[in-house]
Amino acid sequence: MRIITRMLEDEVYEALNAAGHTVTMDMRAVELKQAQSPTELLLSSVAGCGAVDIVVILKKRKKRIQDFTIEITGVRRDETPRKFTSIHCKYIITSPDVTAEELDKAAALSLEKYCSVAASLNSEITYAVEVKTT
């Protein structure tokens, strides 16, 4: 998997995947912000990855899902690096046949076994640099 990220302007970046899909990242002040910041996108990615897993798990059990919402909150350190110290996911499902126990089991399976985004939060990150002169 490869993503190319480029600066559009100070504090605004665009990430492009191999299929040509883009995501804009915006680190400007709240009153100027037009897109999610990288850390907000990280929380969105955890929520989205978990949601897909949970729906697949429940549908394999022939459960009917009318609505599914994920509320995710993250607490970050005050000092640099301002990494997340805790992330909490609240899964809210509307279904005529899903029980709280079933949803809890699916959520645990997702976050502990299947969600590659959640698992990646502890991954090793390496880097290389290249400077081009004009």
Residue frames as a rotation matrix with the C-alpha (Angstrom) as fourth column:
MET 1
0.587 0.809 0.000 0.00
0.809 -0.587 0.000 0.00
0.000 0.000 -1.000 0.00
ARG 2
-0.604 -0.796 0.036 1.33
0.797 -0.601 0.063 3.42
-0.028 0.066 0.997 -0.92
ILE 3
0.667 0.723 -0.178 0.04
0.723 -0.686 -0.077 6.91
-0.178 -0.078 -0.981 -0.16
ILE 4
-0.476 -0.758 0.445 1.55
0.797 -0.586 -0.146 10.13
0.372 0.285 0.884 -1.53
THR 5
0.517 0.589 -0.621 0.93
0.804 -0.583 0.116 13.21
-0.293 -0.559 -0.775 0.58
ARG 6
-0.421 -0.639 0.643 1.63
0.792 -0.604 -0.082 16.72
0.441 0.475 0.761 -0.67
MET 7
-0.522 0.160 -0.838 1.34
0.529 -0.710 -0.465 20.17
-0.669 -0.686 0.286 0.79
LEU 8
0.181 0.647 0.741 -1.46
0.952 -0.305 0.034 22.28
0.248 0.699 -0.671 -0.68
GLU 9
0.288 -0.177 0.941 -0.68
-0.165 -0.977 -0.133 25.27
0.943 -0.117 -0.311 1.55
ASP 10
-0.745 -0.558 0.367 0.65
-0.429 -0.021 -0.903 25.86
0.511 -0.830 -0.224 5.07
GLU 11
-0.738 0.358 0.572 -1.11
-0.480 0.318 -0.818 23.42
-0.475 -0.878 -0.063 7.41
VAL 12
0.471 0.882 -0.001 -3.18
-0.620 0.330 -0.712 21.82
-0.628 0.336 0.702 4.61
TYR 13
-0.688 -0.726 -0.014 -2.17
-0.581 0.539 0.610 18.57
-0.436 0.428 -0.792 2.93
GLU 14
0.478 0.791 -0.381 -3.69
-0.873 0.384 -0.300 16.11
-0.091 0.476 0.875 0.48
ALA 15
-0.467 -0.560 0.684 -3.07
-0.465 0.814 0.349 12.36
-0.752 -0.155 -0.641 0.59
LEU 16
0.248 0.452 -0.857 -3.51
-0.969 0.133 -0.210 10.36
0.019 0.882 0.470 -2.64
ASN 17
0.111 -0.196 0.974 -3.81
-0.297 0.929 0.220 6.58
-0.948 -0.313 0.046 -2.88
ALA 18
-0.793 -0.546 0.271 -2.99
0.033 0.406 0.913 4.33
-0.609 0.733 -0.304 -5.85
ALA 19
-0.264 0.789 0.554 -6.61
0.935 0.352 -0.055 4.40
-0.238 0.504 -0.830 -7.04
GLY 20
-0.624 -0.066 0.778 -6.57
0.452 -0.843 0.291 8.20
0.637 0.533 0.556 -7.22
HIS 21
0.532 0.832 -0.156 -8.75
0.585 -0.227 0.779 8.84
0.613 -0.505 -0.608 -4.14
THR 22
-0.467 -0.722 0.510 -7.78
0.167 -0.639 -0.751 11.82
0.868 -0.265 0.419 -2.01
VAL 23
0.504 0.495 -0.708 -8.19
0.839 -0.085 0.537 12.92
0.206 -0.865 -0.458 1.58
THR 24
0.105 -0.426 0.899 -7.50
0.004 -0.903 -0.429 16.47
0.995 0.049 -0.093 2.69
MET 25
0.155 -0.153 -0.976 -5.89
0.968 0.219 0.119 17.05
0.196 -0.964 0.182 6.08
ASP 26
0.258 0.094 0.961 -6.26
0.142 -0.988 0.058 20.41
0.956 0.121 -0.269 7.75
MET 27
-0.109 -0.396 -0.912 -4.26
0.959 0.198 -0.201 21.53
0.260 -0.897 0.358 10.77
ARG 28
-0.563 -0.070 0.824 -5.41
0.108 -0.994 -0.011 25.15
0.820 0.082 0.567 10.73
ALA 29
-0.951 0.265 0.161 -7.19
-0.245 -0.323 -0.914 26.88
-0.190 -0.909 0.372 13.61
VAL 30
-0.560 0.784 0.269 -10.75
0.578 0.602 -0.552 25.72
-0.594 -0.153 -0.790 14.23
GLU 31
0.238 0.722 -0.650 -12.34
-0.012 -0.667 -0.745 28.80
-0.971 0.185 -0.150 12.66
LEU 32
-0.056 -0.340 -0.939 -10.37
-0.925 -0.335 0.177 28.22
-0.375 0.879 -0.296 9.42
LYS 33
-0.744 -0.350 0.569 -10.54
-0.262 0.936 0.234 24.42
-0.615 0.025 -0.788 9.33
GLN 34
0.021 0.739 -0.673 -12.30
-0.995 -0.050 -0.086 22.78
-0.097 0.672 0.734 6.36
ALA 35
0.350 0.041 -0.936 -11.25
-0.329 0.941 -0.082 19.15
0.877 0.337 0.342 6.86
GLN 36
0.997 0.013 -0.073 -10.18
0.059 0.454 0.889 16.75
0.045 -0.891 0.452 9.60
SER 37
0.310 -0.938 0.157 -6.71
-0.950 -0.296 0.102 16.89
-0.049 -0.181 -0.982 11.11
PRO 38
-0.282 -0.490 -0.825 -4.44
-0.533 0.795 -0.290 13.84
0.798 0.358 -0.486 10.93
THR 39
-0.982 -0.085 0.168 -5.29
-0.188 0.483 -0.855 12.87
-0.009 -0.871 -0.491 14.53
GLU 40
-0.148 0.988 0.050 -9.02
-0.734 -0.076 -0.675 13.23
-0.663 -0.136 0.736 13.83
LEU 41
0.259 0.173 -0.950 -8.55
-0.882 0.442 -0.160 11.05
0.393 0.880 0.267 10.76
LEU 42
-0.771 -0.564 -0.295 -6.82
-0.366 0.772 -0.519 8.47
0.521 -0.292 -0.802 12.93
LEU 43
-0.711 0.597 0.372 -9.85
-0.305 0.215 -0.928 8.30
-0.634 -0.773 0.029 15.23
SER 44
0.234 0.811 -0.536 -12.13
-0.890 -0.043 -0.454 8.17
-0.391 0.583 0.712 12.17
SER 45
-0.153 -0.390 -0.908 -10.04
-0.759 0.635 -0.144 5.30
0.633 0.667 -0.393 10.81
VAL 46
-0.981 -0.141 0.135 -10.31
-0.195 0.687 -0.700 3.31
0.006 -0.713 -0.701 14.05
ALA 47
-0.312 0.942 0.120 -14.07
-0.465 -0.041 -0.884 3.87
-0.828 -0.332 0.451 14.06
GLY 48
0.284 0.439 -0.853 -14.50
-0.954 0.038 -0.298 2.99
-0.099 0.898 0.430 10.39
CYS 49
-0.527 -0.567 -0.633 -12.31
-0.603 0.774 -0.191 -0.11
0.598 0.281 -0.750 10.53
GLY 50
-0.941 0.198 0.273 -14.13
-0.130 0.533 -0.836 -1.38
-0.311 -0.822 -0.476 13.61
ALA 51
-0.098 0.975 -0.198 -17.53
-0.700 -0.209 -0.683 -0.63
-0.708 0.072 0.703 12.08
VAL 52
0.052 0.059 -0.997 -16.81
-0.921 0.388 -0.025 -2.70
0.385 0.920 0.074 8.99
ASP 53
-0.833 -0.437 -0.339 -15.63
-0.273 0.859 -0.434 -5.65
0.480 -0.269 -0.835 11.11
ILE 54
-0.786 0.557 0.270 -18.61
-0.227 0.148 -0.963 -5.49
-0.576 -0.818 0.010 13.45
VAL 55
0.121 0.861 -0.493 -21.15
-0.888 -0.128 -0.441 -5.35
-0.443 0.491 0.750 10.62
VAL 56
-0.180 -0.254 -0.950 -19.50
-0.740 0.672 -0.040 -8.31
0.648 0.696 -0.309 8.87
ILE 57
-0.975 -0.222 -0.021 -19.50
-0.143 0.695 -0.704 -10.33
0.171 -0.683 -0.710 12.10
LEU 58
-0.523 0.839 0.147 -23.15
-0.352 -0.055 -0.935 -9.58
-0.776 -0.541 0.324 12.84
LYS 59
0.177 0.600 -0.780 -24.33
-0.970 -0.026 -0.241 -10.18
-0.165 0.799 0.578 9.27
LYS 60
-0.594 -0.429 -0.681 -22.58
-0.521 0.850 -0.081 -13.58
0.614 0.307 -0.728 9.27
ARG 61
-0.952 0.304 -0.032 -24.85
0.198 0.535 -0.822 -14.34
-0.232 -0.789 -0.569 12.21
LYS 62
-0.497 0.780 0.382 -27.86
0.698 0.097 0.710 -13.27
0.516 0.619 -0.592 10.09
LYS 63
-0.240 0.365 -0.900 -28.51
0.743 -0.527 -0.412 -10.16
-0.625 -0.767 -0.145 12.20
ARG 64
0.269 0.427 0.863 -30.40
0.856 -0.517 -0.011 -7.21
0.442 0.742 -0.504 10.76
ILE 65
-0.478 -0.509 -0.716 -28.89
0.735 -0.678 -0.008 -3.74
-0.481 -0.530 0.698 11.18
GLN 66
0.540 0.747 0.388 -31.05
0.841 -0.494 -0.218 -0.68
0.029 0.444 -0.895 10.62
ASP 67
0.769 -0.357 0.529 -28.60
-0.236 -0.929 -0.284 1.95
0.594 0.094 -0.799 11.84
PHE 68
0.543 -0.682 -0.489 -25.09
0.838 0.472 0.272 1.91
0.045 -0.558 0.828 13.27
THR 69
0.747 -0.304 0.591 -23.23
-0.209 -0.952 -0.225 4.86
0.631 0.045 -0.775 14.77
ILE 70
0.254 -0.739 -0.624 -19.81
0.910 0.401 -0.105 4.98
0.328 -0.541 0.774 16.36
GLU 71
0.898 -0.102 0.428 -18.91
-0.232 -0.936 0.265 7.75
0.373 -0.337 -0.864 18.79
ILE 72
0.410 -0.838 -0.360 -15.16
0.824 0.510 -0.248 7.77
0.392 -0.194 0.899 19.35
THR 73
0.940 -0.173 0.293 -13.22
-0.272 -0.899 0.342 9.96
0.204 -0.401 -0.893 21.73
GLY 74
0.360 -0.891 -0.277 -9.52
0.699 0.454 -0.552 10.22
0.618 0.005 0.786 22.26
VAL 75
0.969 -0.188 -0.163 -7.46
0.001 -0.650 0.760 11.76
-0.248 -0.736 -0.630 25.03
ARG 76
0.547 -0.815 0.190 -4.03
0.408 0.061 -0.911 13.08
0.731 0.576 0.366 24.10
ARG 77
0.067 -0.663 -0.745 -0.98
0.980 -0.097 0.175 14.00
-0.189 -0.742 0.643 26.12
ASP 78
0.901 0.194 -0.389 -0.29
0.183 -0.981 -0.063 17.69
-0.394 -0.014 -0.919 26.66
GLU 79
0.159 -0.937 -0.311 3.41
-0.489 -0.348 0.799 17.33
-0.858 0.025 -0.514 25.89
THR 80
0.497 -0.098 -0.862 5.04
-0.852 0.135 -0.507 16.44
0.166 0.986 -0.017 22.58
PRO 81
-0.903 0.416 -0.112 4.51
-0.100 0.050 0.994 13.98
0.419 0.908 -0.003 21.06
ARG 82
-0.512 0.794 0.329 0.80
-0.817 -0.330 -0.474 14.53
-0.267 -0.511 0.817 21.69
LYS 83
-0.824 0.156 -0.544 -0.05
-0.156 0.862 0.482 10.88
0.544 0.482 -0.686 21.22
PHE 84
0.275 0.957 0.091 -3.33
-0.568 0.085 0.819 9.37
0.776 -0.277 0.567 22.29
THR 85
-0.765 -0.459 0.451 -3.19
-0.626 0.370 -0.686 8.01
0.149 -0.808 -0.571 25.82
SER 86
-0.631 0.611 0.478 -6.66
0.221 0.732 -0.645 6.52
-0.744 -0.301 -0.597 25.56
ILE 87
-0.787 0.493 -0.371 -9.29
-0.537 -0.253 0.805 5.94
0.303 0.832 0.464 22.90
HIS 88
-0.656 0.651 0.382 -12.88
0.002 0.508 -0.861 5.01
-0.755 -0.564 -0.335 23.69
CYS 89
-0.880 0.420 -0.224 -15.36
-0.233 0.031 0.972 3.68
0.415 0.907 0.071 21.14
LYS 90
-0.507 0.817 0.274 -19.09
-0.263 0.156 -0.952 3.71
-0.821 -0.555 0.136 21.81
TYR 91
-0.979 0.194 -0.062 -21.03
0.020 0.396 0.918 1.52
0.203 0.898 -0.391 19.38
ILE 92
-0.447 0.894 -0.028 -24.72
-0.406 -0.231 -0.884 2.36
-0.797 -0.384 0.467 19.02
ILE 93
-0.993 0.095 -0.066 -26.76
-0.007 0.518 0.855 -0.05
0.115 0.850 -0.514 16.92
THR 94
-0.178 0.983 0.054 -30.42
-0.837 -0.122 -0.533 -0.11
-0.517 -0.140 0.844 15.98
SER 95
-0.735 -0.092 -0.671 -31.53
-0.470 0.784 0.407 -3.64
0.489 0.615 -0.619 15.26
PRO 96
0.326 0.927 0.187 -34.56
-0.846 0.198 0.495 -5.82
0.422 -0.319 0.849 15.95
ASP 97
0.942 0.129 -0.311 -32.40
-0.053 0.969 0.243 -8.85
0.332 -0.212 0.919 16.75
VAL 98
-0.075 -0.993 -0.089 -28.91
0.201 0.072 -0.977 -7.82
0.977 -0.091 0.194 17.98
THR 99
0.829 0.285 -0.481 -28.36
0.504 -0.007 0.864 -8.07
0.243 -0.958 -0.150 21.73
ALA 100
0.774 -0.575 0.267 -25.93
-0.628 -0.750 0.205 -5.98
0.083 -0.327 -0.942 23.78
GLU 101
0.407 -0.622 0.669 -23.94
-0.209 0.650 0.731 -9.16
-0.889 -0.437 0.134 24.45
GLU 102
0.541 -0.164 0.825 -23.62
0.763 0.508 -0.400 -9.90
-0.353 0.846 0.400 20.72
LEU 103
0.864 -0.217 0.455 -22.56
0.082 -0.831 -0.550 -6.33
0.497 0.513 -0.700 19.94
ASP 104
0.672 -0.637 0.378 -20.04
-0.669 -0.302 0.680 -6.40
-0.319 -0.710 -0.628 22.80
LYS 105
0.382 -0.519 0.765 -18.53
0.245 0.855 0.458 -9.67
-0.891 0.012 0.453 21.53
ALA 106
0.649 -0.100 0.754 -18.31
0.757 -0.012 -0.653 -8.35
0.075 0.995 0.068 17.95
ALA 107
0.884 -0.324 0.338 -16.70
-0.306 -0.946 -0.107 -5.10
0.354 -0.009 -0.935 19.16
ALA 108
0.526 -0.713 0.464 -14.12
-0.480 0.201 0.854 -7.00
-0.702 -0.672 -0.236 21.21
LEU 109
0.419 -0.345 0.840 -13.29
0.642 0.767 -0.006 -9.27
-0.642 0.542 0.543 18.26
SER 110
0.826 -0.063 0.560 -12.88
0.436 -0.559 -0.705 -6.26
0.358 0.827 -0.434 16.01
LEU 111
0.777 -0.494 0.391 -10.61
-0.563 -0.823 0.079 -4.24
0.283 -0.281 -0.917 18.28
GLU 112
0.387 -0.637 0.667 -8.60
-0.614 0.362 0.701 -7.17
-0.688 -0.681 -0.251 19.63
LYS 113
0.017 -0.353 0.935 -8.28
0.306 0.892 0.331 -9.35
-0.952 0.281 0.123 16.54
TYR 114
0.241 0.235 0.942 -9.45
0.918 0.260 -0.300 -7.96
-0.316 0.937 -0.153 13.20
CYS 115
0.971 0.233 -0.051 -9.08
0.206 -0.928 -0.311 -4.16
-0.120 0.292 -0.949 13.06
SER 116
0.264 -0.931 0.250 -5.77
0.926 0.172 -0.336 -3.47
0.270 0.321 0.908 11.33
VAL 117
0.212 -0.165 0.963 -5.97
0.012 -0.985 -0.171 0.24
0.977 0.048 -0.207 12.19
ALA 118
0.856 0.136 0.500 -6.25
-0.481 -0.147 0.864 -0.39
0.191 -0.980 -0.061 15.94
ALA 119
0.806 -0.587 0.077 -3.47
0.524 0.768 0.369 -2.99
-0.276 -0.258 0.926 15.74
SER 120
0.290 -0.713 0.638 -1.27
0.731 -0.266 -0.629 -0.53
0.618 0.648 0.444 13.84
LEU 121
0.828 0.062 0.557 -1.26
-0.219 -0.879 0.423 1.98
0.516 -0.472 -0.715 16.69
ASN 122
0.720 -0.609 0.332 1.60
-0.279 0.184 0.943 -0.03
-0.635 -0.771 -0.037 18.22
SER 123
0.838 -0.375 0.396 3.52
0.546 0.578 -0.606 -0.64
-0.002 0.724 0.690 15.00
GLU 124
-0.054 -0.938 -0.343 7.14
0.572 -0.310 0.760 0.27
-0.819 -0.155 0.553 14.35
ILE 125
0.949 0.306 0.068 7.52
0.243 -0.579 -0.778 3.27
-0.199 0.756 -0.624 12.05
THR 126
-0.079 -0.995 0.063 10.71
0.753 -0.018 0.658 3.80
-0.653 0.099 0.751 10.07
TYR 127
0.858 0.383 -0.341 11.65
0.088 -0.765 -0.639 6.62
-0.506 0.518 -0.690 7.73
ALA 128
-0.150 -0.869 0.471 14.02
0.948 0.009 0.318 7.82
-0.280 0.494 0.823 5.02
VAL 129
0.425 0.252 -0.869 14.70
0.114 -0.968 -0.224 11.34
-0.898 -0.004 -0.440 3.74
GLU 130
-0.139 -0.444 0.885 15.40
0.982 0.051 0.180 12.87
-0.125 0.895 0.429 0.35
VAL 131
0.164 0.124 -0.979 16.11
0.150 -0.984 -0.100 16.51
-0.975 -0.131 -0.180 -0.47
LYS 132
0.197 -0.059 0.979 15.60
0.980 0.044 -0.195 17.80
-0.032 0.997 0.067 -4.01
THR 133
-0.351 -0.345 -0.871 17.19
0.322 -0.917 0.234 21.08
-0.879 -0.198 0.433 -4.98
THR 134
0.684 0.672 0.285 15.77
0.541 -0.206 -0.815 23.40
-0.489 0.712 -0.504 -7.59
